[in-house]
Amino acid sequence: MKAARYLTPGLLLASVLAIFAACLLGSTPLSPDRVLSAFFGVADAGDQLVVWSIRLPRALAAFLVGAALGLSGAALQGLLRNPLAEPGVLGVSATASLAATFALYYGLVSFSSWVLPIAAILGALAATALLTLAAIRTQSIVTLILIGVGLSSFAGAAMSLVMNLAPNPFSLSDMINWMLGSVANRSFGEITLVLPFMIAGAAILYLTRNGLSVLTLGEEAAIGVGLNLRQQRILTVLGAGLATGASVALAGAIGFVGIVAPHIVRPFVGYDPARSLIPSALLAGLILVLADIGVRLVHTDNELKLGVVAALIGAPAFVWIAMQRRTTHD
Amino acid sequence: MTELAVSDMTLMAKTIALVEAASFRLAPGELVVLLGPNGAGKTSLLRGALGLQKPASGVAALDGVNTSALSAMQRARNLAYLPQIRPLAWPNRVRDVVALGRFSHGAALGRLKGADADAVERAIIACDLVRFAARRTDTLSGGELARVHCARAFAAEAPLFIADEPTAALDPRHQFRIMDLIRDYVGRGGGALVVLHDIHLAARYATRLIWMKDKRILADGSFAETVTADRLETVYGVKARVNGLTVEMDGAL
């Protein structure tokens, strides 16, 4: 497994290059030397503004959101022992998105800027906890995905209701952003607000990763080799809820990245859920940075939403992965 | 010397009894076979003994320490548990699956430290898996996979080993091979408690037999002491003739 050794450094390098490329490209292309001098604060004020206030935070937001979703997806797949588990598919993102919309709609956000990420995280945790309760009762992923469909539909319906009642077009377009998912116009301020939650979630998932490896054996056997299953479930749900909720707070609901990245990574890490976490996060981050570059380069009257593009790529991949599975696994 | 002592243990699922007033001991050097019909409470007895289910009354103790008070890691380092074999979630390499048995020693896949790597290697050799070590588990036959599961249980190098039907769904040759592996483990100083449905395998390998029926332990002793035509009739509901270590069953009563 030589490829495995270069996987993480390679993805890291590719991510840095992609974020750099994101700073070059746009409505006014900048040359690499102008971007570099802007990085080091020696460019003219216009370039500084474009790089530091617009392009870099946007690219970083795309990367962080992708990384959080890729990590959550890989961890949930390990916990539920199924490659189709993912925050978007399981309805976690939609529920987080609904909670965030509620906070916006009722103006709770005016109390403190922390209200929005916390609302999104609480929504994500509620959905993840419900799914885990269901996962304890049934071994069938079909049931879980159906619950996810239910959660997504409910969140969608509730969101439509809120939109129905929306007081003005301004809040309406805000909500559409939440449903579709976008990293346009993100600032470093917004990133710093959600970053602590992402880091906390990522740290929890990373520190409990070996428990995901032993879950390969099935729950009873994992207990047999010394896993505290209850604690593992709680921590994985908490970690995935924090990371997903934080990513929704930053970019709205973006689906399917968390399913595609781990699927590509898995063969390179010997199908070990623990070793798939970091590369999945990096690859998912990379995918979203590239997708967002695409969104910015395609000229349309209304800006394309990142979440829409992610779903256009991700949903067919989801169907393909589902069709590859042998039914004997359930 | 690690000894598991279960005394007067009763397990309940809400209001239904799973095991009633069961007592037995397991010590190194023994290969104890647990026999009984489906639904007799064998798996529940194992889980209660391991401390995975809290008894309603009675106690299961490992060298005097209540097993349900042990942490999952402490328990796994002393009692290797091989539950009924379920399909693996991912097509891992054989060596990685065996290495999962070192979880209770803090091992992480992909970077095994000295003692863990040695234990994994010993388990792979003991279970005759050297040829398969780099293979993906989804390319193995049922018999080979059963050896992989045994190897990962042995890799913990726990003094006691508890297995629930490790020979289920295997052909006769693989049943013998799995039981040989368990006998070798006992020969190296371990103590094993194994659920079987095959009286002939029990006759060949067991140093002691425990018989269960209707949630209770009926008998606990050597083959000669506990195997009679009457016992097979009461436990399994079959007509049988017993002649020394040979048992012939003539069908259901």
Interface residues (C-beta under 8 A of the other chain):
Chain A: A4 R81 N82 N210 S213 V214 L215 T216 L217 G218 E220 A221 I223 G224 V225 G226 L227 N228 L229 R266 V269 G270 Y271 D272 P273 A274 R275 T328 H329
Chain B: L50 L52 S71 A72 M73 R75 A76 R77 A80 Y81 L82 P83 Q84 R86 P87 L88 A89 W90 P91 N92 R93 D96 V97 L100 G101 F103 S104 A108 L109 G110 R136 H149 R152 A153 A156
